Amino acid sequence: MAVQRKVRKLSAQGRQIERRPRVSKQEFLDRYYATNTPVILTEMLQDWPALAKWTPDYLKAEYGQAEVEVQLGRNADPNYEINTFQHKTTMTLADYADRVLAAGETNDLYMVANNRNLEKASLKGLLDDLNMPDFLDAAKTNQQVFFWFGPAGTVTPLHHDPLNVMMAHFHGRKRWRLVSPTDTPLVYNHIGVFSQVDLEQLDLEEYPLFEDADVIETVLEPGEIIFVPVGWWHQVKALDVSIAVSFSNFAFPNQFDYKNPTQAQAEPQVAAQTFTRAAASPALSNSVSINSINSELIQSLLANSNPANSNPANSNSTNAALTNRVVETTEACWLMDRIISGAPLLLSFGFVSWDSPPRFDFFGRSKKLEALTQQPLNRILLRDPLNAWYQRGVPGLGQTVDDVALGLRSLIAQAAPSKVITIGQSMGAYAAILFGQLLGVEQILAFGPLSFLDSARAKQIGDRRWLSVMEALEADPPPILYSDLVTLCQLYQGSADLRIIYGQKSDPSLASPENLDEYHAQRLGALPHCRLYPYPESEHAIVKYLIDTEQIDGLLQAAIWP
């Protein structure tokens, strides 16, 4: 990277952003998208209705009664972007527009991508005002097109995105500052995608390396689009009341196993703390891809599964079908059911059991679902005999989370499913989210999950349910401890459909009057792509409640086969 940085500095071209009126789809791909080069397009919005129509007064008049989610109280929190879930509140768009117009210059309120307001039915009409060019896929707007609206003075701190992004400006000006990925070692990346450097108040005594970074500064006017390639650092300040839309729905591949080289180099230090980015570890690096999985690894993994699964049954099925007897009596800690290529794959993680070995979960229920829907469903069942929230691996797959993820990637490659779903309850729900993020699955179904494994934080909220597990992990930590799911999800910024299903009824046996599952669900619910499904009459045992009330089959069917 140091060589790349020196080469780039040889030319002034690397310290400015090209401005073009328009580009064709092919030129955009060849000249900018495929070369990781930013560009500003100055005339491509001229025929978009949004450019002529969208003002605060228009939004208030046409959509004023719509309920929207916004961020408030940002000024008092130096980590407002990292703690975005703490600043969410709901009001009508009319009320918010009035606040914006009366606010003057402030960073205290903002409607941002994480608020996901374009997913609301009441605001879908705004999408009709966007005439997307052919290098964007207009059919993929859900969770890939985001609305931004705020006063002058809003600041998005220095960060990078793990995918390509384009932002169209319709009202007001914004100052953009960009830093090339080749300057990443100078940027003081400290948590996830965020830098410690604040370009609004640059402190070179505190961050001396940043003096050698090239900062490209530009002001975007209404009617202009900026393309920000994956990995490019950027900080943005609104100079006026602003309305904009960001897009990640490109007509080209836009999912990357992007990792920060400085984090990869610092992995031993990070791993010794409470979280790490798994992509920076050797087990999940780019050298291990689904297209290059060693067939010997697959066969050895299958050999460690139940003997009944080791021989192909026919050309469409990799393994013999599991039976209830095998699932209930085996001593194995993971099982792979017969595989029917092209069918969904369910990765089911068992929940905790103190009095007996943990059981596999969702086998019988998913078999029943197959019979009800007459649709095939593949299964890999896992359980943690140590009740350590899968932090010490799964016997037969690996002794660490990363080893297990590597083994699962191999098995997923073998299965060639239409999509992958992780599922679990309680301890299994934590694992479903953890491995769902590491594996980049399409869907995560988590029933009553914790959001962190931290004994001090648990005590603060009165959650003593699994303190013994947390304290044991802290006293004798595994090589990598994934102790905060919110941090992990923020690092990965995956696009999985994350569904948190939980009970809202407090457990009378616990000291805390607050519903603890509600607390953890709300932490996770602030994440992009996360949806909450609360059940007021259920306590922590949400799956039992759904079975007793005959709701579980419909819920699973709607999730797996929407």
N, C-alpha and C positions, 0 to 999 in steps of 0.2 A: 504493500500500500504506500510506503514511503516513496518508492520509485514512481508509482503512478502520480503521486502528488507533485513530485519534482517535474515530471514530464508535462503535467497539466499547466504548471506555472510558467512554462516556456512561452506560452501564447496568451495574449489578452483575451482571446476568444473564450477561454475557460473561465473568465471572470465577468461574463455578461450573459444575459439571456436573449436569444434571438427573438425578434418580434416579426410575425408574419400576418398578413391579412387573413388568409385561409390556406388550408392544405387538404389534399385528397387523402382518402383512407390509406392508400398504399404508401404515399410519401410520409404520412404521419408514422406509420409502422416502421418504415425503413430508416427514416432520418432521425426520429426522436424516440419512439417507444422502444425499439430494439437496441438502441444505442445508449439508453438511460440518460437522455439529454432533455432538459427542460425547454419549454417553448411557450411564448405568449401569442395567442391568436386574437387579432384585434377586430375582425369584422364578422366572425362566424355567428355572432348572436344577433345580427341586424334583423333577421326575419323571425326571431323568436318572440311570440306575443308577450312573454314575461318582461322583456326589456322595455316595452312601451307601457305596460300596465302596472308592474309591481312597485308600489310605494307603501309606506306605512298606512297612509289613509286608505289606499285601495284594499289592503289586506284587512283592515278594520271594517270597511264597509261590506266586503264580500264574504269574509270568513270570521267576522268578529265574535260570533257566538260559539265557535269551535273551542273545545277544551284543548289546551296545549301544555306540554311539559317544557319548563325552562330552568335555567340555572340562576340562583339568587345567592347573595352573601359571599361572592368570590373575593372581594377585597380583603376580608378578614382572614383569609386562608392562603398562605404562601404556596401551598400545594393544591390549589383549587382544581387543577386539571387532573391530577392523580386521584384526588378525592371527589371526583365529579358526582358520585352517587350521593354524597352528603348534601349537595346543593340543589337537588332536584325538587321542584314544586310545580303545582298545576294551577292554571288560571285560564280565563278566556283569552283568546287572541286579541280581542279589543282592549282588555285591561292591560295586557302586556305591551301592546303598541302604544298606549297612552304613557306607560312607564318609560318606554324607550324615548319617546319624543320629549318627555319632561326631564330626562336624566342628565342632560348635558354630556360632558366627557367623563366616562366611568367604565371600569371593568367589572362592576358589581353584578351586572345581570347580562345574560346572553342566552340565546337559543342556539344550540350546537348540534352536531351530528348525533351525539349520544342520546339526545332527546327523541330522535326518530319520529318526528311529527308527520313526515310524509307517509308514514304507514297508517295514519289515522284515516278512516273513511271520510271524515268531515273535511279533510284537506286534500283528498285525492285529485280534486279539480285542478290544483296547482300543476300537476304533472302534465295536463293538457296544454299548458303554456310553454312547454319545453320541446323545441324542434331539434331533437338530438341528431348530430351528424352520424354518418354511417360507421365511424370507428367506435361509437358507443352502441350498446345493445339495448334498444328501447324496450325490449320485452323483459329485461331484468332490472326492474326498478326497486323491487322490495329489498330492503336492507343494503342497497347499493347506491341509492340516491338520497342525499341529505340536505335539509334546509337549515340555513344560518341567518339569524336576524338579531341585530343588537345595536346599541348606541355607539357613538364615537368613543374611542378609548378602550374598546375590548381588545384583549391580547391573548392570542394562543401561543403559549411558550414554546421555546425551541425544542423540537422533537423531529423524529422521522416516522414515516409510515411504512409498514412491511408489505405494501402493495402500491401499485401506481394509482395516482389520484389526479383528478382534474377539477378545478373550481371555476364556475362561471359567476361573474359579478354583474348584478342587475341594478343595484342602487347604492350610491356612495362609493368612496375610494378606500382602498386598503394598501398599506405598505407591507410588502413582502421582503423578507431577508432569507436567502438560501445559502446553504453551505454544502459543498459536494461530499458525497460519501467517502471520498479519498482523504478528507480532513477529519474523519471520525476519531482518530487517536488524539485530536486536539480539542475535542468538543466536551469532554468530561461527562460522558454518558453515565448516569448513576442508577436510575431505576427504569427498567423496561426501555421504552422508546424515548425517554426524556433526558434532556441535558440539564446540568446545573447552571449553565451560563444563561444570564438574562441579558439579551441584547438591548433592552430598554435602559438598563443600568449596568453597563459592562464594567466589570471589576477585574482588570488584568493583574492586579496584585494577588487576588485570590485564585485566578485561573490564567496563569502566565502563558501556558501553551497555546491558548486561543489566539494570541497575538499573531501567530503564523497562519491562522486559518483565513481563507479568502471568503469574505461575506459579499454575496451578490445582492444588491438592493434595487428594488423597483417598486413603482406605484401602479397599481391596477385601477383603471377607470371603469365606470359602468359600460357594459358592452364588450368587455374583454374576458378571455379565458386563459388560465394558466395551467399548464401540464407540469405536475411535480412527480418525477419518476421515483420508483421504489428506492428507499434508502437515503434520499436527499433530505437533509435537515432544513427546517424552515420555522421561522417565527413570523407571526402576522399581527398587525395592529390596524384596527379600523380608524380611519381619519375622519369619517363622517358616519352618520347613521347608515347602516349597511344591510343589504339583503343579497344573499348569494346561495348557490347550490353546488354541492360537491358530488362528484361521480366516481365510482370505481367499476362501473358496469361496462368495461371495454369489450370490444368484439374480439379481443385477443386474450390468450392465457394471462391471468392476473393473480395466481396463487404461487407464492414463493416461500421456500424454506430459508428466509432471510435471517442472517445472524450478524451481530455486531462483533467484528474481529477483536475489539478490546475486551468484550465480555468473554470471548473464547480464551483469550490469553489469561484472563483473571479468574478462570473457572475454579481453581482450588480455593481462592479466597471467598468467592461467592458461594461455593458449595458448603463452606463451613458456616455460612450464615443461614438464614431461614428459607431462602429460596434460590433457585438457579434457573436459568433458561436451558431447557433440555436440548435445544438445538445446538447449543454450544458444547455439548458433551460428545465424546467420540462415538458413543452408542447410537446417537441419532443424527450424526452429521450427514452432509450431502453425499458422503461416500457410500452410505447405505440407502439405496433407492429401491423402490418396489420392482423396478425393471431389472435390477441386478442382484436380487436375493439369491444366495447360494442354495441350490436344491438340496445339498447335504444337510444344511441347517433345517430346512423344512422337514425332511425325513426324520432327523433326530428329534425334532419337536414332536412329530406325530408318534414316534416310538415312545416318548415319555407320556403321551396321553393314554387313554384306556386301550388295552389290546383289541377290544372290539372295533376300534376305529382305524386300525392300521392298514386295512386292505381296501382298495377301491371296489365298489359294488357294481358300478356300471360306468359308461362313458360320461354320464352327466353327474355322477356322484363320486366324490373323492373318498368318502369314508362310509362305513356302515352306520346305520341309524342307532342313536342312543336309545336306551330303554329306561323306564323308571327304576328298575331294579339296579342297573349299572350306576345310575346317578345317585341312588340312595345308599349303595353299599361300597362303592369304590373308595380306595384310600388316596386316589390321585387328587391333586389340587387344581387341576384344570382338565377339561374334557372338550373335545371337538366333535360335534355331531356330523352326520353326513353332510356333504357340501353339494349343493345344486347351483352351478354357476349361473350368475345373472339374478339370483334371488337376494333380497336383503340379508345382511348378516347382523345378528344380535350378539354383542359382547356383554355378557351378564356377569356382574360382580356380586358375590355373596356378601351378606351382612354379618354383623358381629354375633358371636355366641360364646358366653362365658362358661356354661356348664357342659358343653359338648363340642366336638369339632364343628366349625361353621358349615352350614349346608350350602349347596348350590342353589341359586335362586332363579326364578322365572322360567324353569324348564317346563314343568307341567302347564303353567299358564300360557306359555308361548305355543306349546303343542295344541292346546285347546283353541288358541287363536287361529292356527293353521286350519283346523277342522272347520271352524266357523266361517272363515273367509275363503276356504279352498285355494289358498295361495301359499306357496312354499316359503319357509323362513329358515335360514341357516343359523347355527348357534355355536358359540364358544363360551363355555362356562368356567368361571374362575372363583376361587375362594382363598382367603388368607387365614391359614391355621394359627398364625401368631396374633391375630386380632390387632394388628399394627397399622391398620388403615392402608395396607398394601405398601407401606414405606420400606419394608424389608423384603420386597419381592414376592414371588409366588414359586414355591418349590416345583421344579421341572421346567420353569420358564426363565428364571433368573433370580438373583439375590438382591437386585436393586430395581427401582422403578424403571430406570432406563433400559436395563436388560429385559425386563418384561415387555416394555414397549417395542423393543427390537424384535423379540420373538413374535409378538402379535402382528407386527408389520409383515413378517414372513408369512404368517398364516393367512393374513388378509390377502396377500399376493396370491397365495395358493387358491383361495376361495373365489377370487374375481367377482365380488358381489356387485349388485346394482347400487347399493349404498350400505354404509356401516352405521349402526346405532349402538351406543353404549347405554347401559341401563343398570340401576342398582338402587337399593334403599339404605339409608343411614350410612354405615361404613361403606357399603357398596355404592351409594350415591356419590360419596367423595371420590371414590375410584373412578366412577363413570365420568365425572367431570375432568378429573386429572388425566386419565388416559385418553378421553375424548379430545382434549386439547393437544396432547402430545402427538396423537395419531392423525389429527386433522379430520375427524369423522364428520359425517353430514348431520348427525342428530344425537343429542344427549338427553336422556330421560332420568332425572335425579329426584328420588322420593325422599324428602326430609333430610337433606344433606347439611353437614357442617360447612362453614366457609373457611375455617382455619383450624390449625392444630397448634395452639399456643396457650399454655396453661395460665400464664399471667393474664392474657386477654380474656380467657374463659372465666377466670375468677372475677374479673371486673364486671362482667355482665351476669354473674350468678350462675354460670353454666358449669356444673360440677359433674356432669353425666359421664364424661370420658377423661377426667383429669388424670387417672392412672395411666392411660395410654399416652397422653401428651407428655407427662412427666417422665415416663420411661424413654420416649423418643428423644427428649431433651437431655436426659442423663447419659444415654448411650446412642448418639445420633447415627443414622445410616450415612453412607458416603454422600448422598444427596437427599436432603429433606425438603419435600414440597409442602410447606406449612401454611400457605395462604393461596387459596384458589382464585381469589380476586386478583392478586398480583400476577399469578400465572396467566390468567385469561387476558389481563391487560398486556402482558408481554407478547402473547401470541396473537391477540386480536383476530382469532379465528372466526370463521363464518358459520360454525355449527349452529343449528337450531337447538338452543339450550332451553329446556323446559324444567322448571323447578315446581314439583308437586308437593304440597306440604299442608299439615294441619295447623290451624290457628288457635286451637283450644289449649290453654295452659295445663301443664301437668301438676296436679295438686300436691304431688310428693316432692316437688322441687321448691327451693327457697325463693327463687326469683318469681315475682308476679308477672314478669314479661314472658310472652310466648317466645321461647328460645329458637324454635324452628322459624318463626316469623322474622326474628332478628337476622339469622343467617340468610334466609331467602331474600330479604330486602337488600342485603349487601350484594348478593349475586345478581339480583334483579336490576341493578344499575348498569350492568354490563351490556354492551351491544349484543343483539341477537338473543337476548334472554327474555323468556316469558314466564310469569308467575301464575300458578294455578292453586289458589288457597282454598282450603276446605274448613269452614268455621267450626264444624262439629267434630273434627278429628284432632287427636293428640299426635304424638310423634309417630305412632304406628299407622302411618297413612295408607300403606298398602293393605293392611288388614281391614281398615275402615272401608276402603274402596271395594274389597272383595265382599265384605259383609253387606254392603249396600248395593252390590251388583253393578258397580260402575266401572270396574277395572278393565273389563274386556272392551267396552266401547272406547275408553280413553286410550288404550294401547292401539286398538285398530285405527282410530283416527290419527294417531301420531305416526304409525309405521306405514300405513297405506292411506294417506290423506286423499 
